[in-house]
């Protein structure tokens, strides 16, 4: 008789469904935020890497009164920088290859441009065909939250696209088209 009066312990099906639904809602909110934070961290890393390469390029210029020539093949490291000016050249976190490097003159370069593929992973800016070194050249960061702005307040050079984007605009989302860049001197 005592066995029948004892209350069974455990959760009901409704209670379990409510807990699963709450966990699903929390995961639905947390996962996109995590992915956005991961993309923002890659953007920050790309700009930090490009700053380190820019410093090495300027040290190279001080010693040689010219910037390095472009690599023979796209994806090759910048010639002459490693190991004298930096131990190794970092890879673009969006493509896995070294950052694209362009200069304005292979014989005696006086300006340079570093480009990362950006969060969409595809190259959008190509300095060999659609970049005017006299009017488009700028020193500093191109694209991203601190990128240079033109007189209208738009991202500098945003319409210099060879593909879907131009320079990365974080206002368009973490996977917006566009490249990250740094120019100099």
TASUL-V500076 format. One record per backbone hydrogen bond with DSSP energy under -0.5 kcal/mol. CO is the residue of the C=O (numbers start at 1). NH is the residue of the N-H. E is the energy in kcal/mol with one decimal. If there is no record, write none. Layout:
co=CO nh=NH e=E
co=CO nh=NH e=E
This chain:
co=1 nh=5 e=-1.1
co=2 nh=6 e=-1.2
co=12 nh=16 e=-2.0
co=13 nh=17 e=-2.3
co=14 nh=18 e=-2.2
co=15 nh=19 e=-2.0
co=16 nh=20 e=-2.4
co=17 nh=21 e=-2.3
co=18 nh=22 e=-2.3
co=19 nh=23 e=-2.4
co=20 nh=24 e=-2.3
co=21 nh=25 e=-2.2
co=22 nh=26 e=-2.3
co=23 nh=27 e=-2.4
co=24 nh=28 e=-2.2
co=25 nh=29 e=-1.4
co=26 nh=30 e=-2.6
co=27 nh=31 e=-2.4
co=29 nh=33 e=-1.0
co=30 nh=34 e=-2.3
co=31 nh=35 e=-2.4
co=32 nh=36 e=-2.2
co=33 nh=37 e=-2.1
co=34 nh=38 e=-2.1
co=35 nh=39 e=-2.0
co=36 nh=40 e=-2.3
co=37 nh=41 e=-2.1
co=38 nh=42 e=-1.8
co=39 nh=43 e=-2.2
co=40 nh=44 e=-2.3
co=41 nh=45 e=-2.4
co=42 nh=46 e=-2.7
co=43 nh=47 e=-2.3
co=44 nh=48 e=-2.1
co=45 nh=49 e=-2.9
co=46 nh=50 e=-2.6
co=47 nh=51 e=-1.8
co=48 nh=52 e=-2.0
co=49 nh=53 e=-2.4
co=50 nh=54 e=-2.5
co=51 nh=55 e=-2.3
co=52 nh=56 e=-1.9
co=53 nh=57 e=-2.7
co=54 nh=58 e=-2.3
co=55 nh=59 e=-2.1
co=56 nh=60 e=-2.4
co=57 nh=61 e=-2.3
co=58 nh=62 e=-2.1
co=59 nh=63 e=-1.7
co=60 nh=64 e=-2.2
co=61 nh=65 e=-2.8
co=69 nh=79 e=-0.5
co=73 nh=76 e=-2.2
co=75 nh=98 e=-0.6
co=78 nh=81 e=-1.3
co=78 nh=82 e=-0.5
co=81 nh=85 e=-2.8
co=81 nh=86 e=-1.3
co=88 nh=90 e=-0.5
co=90 nh=99 e=-0.7
co=92 nh=95 e=-0.6
co=92 nh=96 e=-2.9
co=97 nh=92 e=-3.6
co=100 nh=115 e=-2.4
co=102 nh=113 e=-2.3
co=109 nh=67 e=-1.5
co=111 nh=104 e=-1.3
co=112 nh=184 e=-2.1
co=113 nh=102 e=-2.5
co=114 nh=182 e=-2.0
co=115 nh=100 e=-2.2
co=116 nh=180 e=-1.4
co=118 nh=121 e=-2.1
co=124 nh=162 e=-3.9
co=124 nh=163 e=-1.1
co=126 nh=129 e=-0.8
co=126 nh=130 e=-1.7
co=130 nh=132 e=-0.6
co=131 nh=133 e=-0.8
co=132 nh=136 e=-3.1
co=132 nh=137 e=-0.6
co=140 nh=183 e=-2.4
co=141 nh=148 e=-2.0
co=142 nh=181 e=-2.4
co=144 nh=147 e=-1.4
co=148 nh=156 e=-3.4
co=150 nh=153 e=-1.9
co=154 nh=150 e=-2.7
co=155 nh=158 e=-1.8
co=157 nh=160 e=-2.2
co=159 nh=161 e=-0.8
co=166 nh=179 e=-3.3
co=168 nh=144 e=-2.7
co=168 nh=170 e=-0.6
co=169 nh=172 e=-2.1
co=170 nh=173 e=-1.5
co=173 nh=176 e=-1.4
co=176 nh=120 e=-0.5
co=177 nh=169 e=-0.6
co=178 nh=120 e=-0.5
co=179 nh=168 e=-3.1
co=180 nh=116 e=-3.2
co=181 nh=142 e=-3.0
co=182 nh=114 e=-3.0
co=183 nh=140 e=-2.7
co=184 nh=112 e=-2.6
